[in-house]
Amino acid sequence: MQHSKRVEYSIERLCHKGCKAVWGVIHALEQGQSLEETQGLSPEELSLVLAELKQIMAVYEGSCSTD
């Protein structure tokens, strides 16, 4: 799936925070919170970031807990 450069950049910045931090980011985005890395993104772009992060983290399920 091709994303805009802004969406890709936000995902890269968020993923650099590490596995456990990304679970917190997912939770924050699900709660509608604003994050520095996602400022300026449209609601549609935020949805894409959230969906992509969930897809990425599905790979780590069981090896990186939310605790």
C-alpha positions in Angstrom: 0.0 0.0 0.0 1.4 3.4 -1.0 1.1 6.1 1.7 1.8 9.8 1.4 5.3 10.9 2.4 3.9 12.6 5.5 2.2 9.4 6.7 5.4 7.4 6.0 7.5 9.9 7.8 5.2 9.9 10.9 5.2 6.1 11.0 9.0 6.0 10.8 9.4 8.6 13.6 7.0 6.7 15.8 8.6 3.3 15.2 12.0 4.7 16.2 10.6 5.1 19.7 10.7 1.3 20.1 8.3 -1.6 20.4 6.8 -0.8 23.8 6.4 2.9 23.1 4.5 2.1 19.9 1.8 0.3 21.9 1.4 3.5 23.9 1.2 5.5 20.7 -1.5 3.2 19.3 -3.5 3.6 22.5 -3.1 7.4 22.4 -4.2 7.6 18.8 -7.2 5.3 19.5 -8.2 7.8 22.2 -7.9 10.7 19.8 -4.8 12.2 21.4 -2.5 14.5 19.5 1.1 13.5 19.2 4.1 15.6 18.0 4.8 13.1 15.3 1.3 13.3 13.8 0.7 17.0 14.0 -0.6 18.4 10.8 -2.0 15.1 9.5 -5.6 14.9 8.3 -8.1 12.6 10.0 -7.7 10.2 7.1 -3.9 10.3 7.4 -4.1 9.6 11.1 -6.3 6.6 10.4 -3.7 5.3 8.0 -0.9 5.8 10.6 -2.9 4.0 13.2 -3.8 1.1 10.9 -0.2 0.7 9.7 1.2 0.8 13.3 -1.3 -2.0 14.2 -0.2 -4.0 11.3 3.5 -3.6 12.1 2.9 -4.4 15.8 1.0 -7.6 14.9 4.4 -9.0 13.9 5.7 -8.4 17.4 2.7 -9.8 19.3 3.9 -12.0 22.1 7.5 -10.8 21.9 6.9 -7.2 22.9 4.2 -6.7 25.5 2.3 -3.6 26.4 3.5 -3.8 30.0 
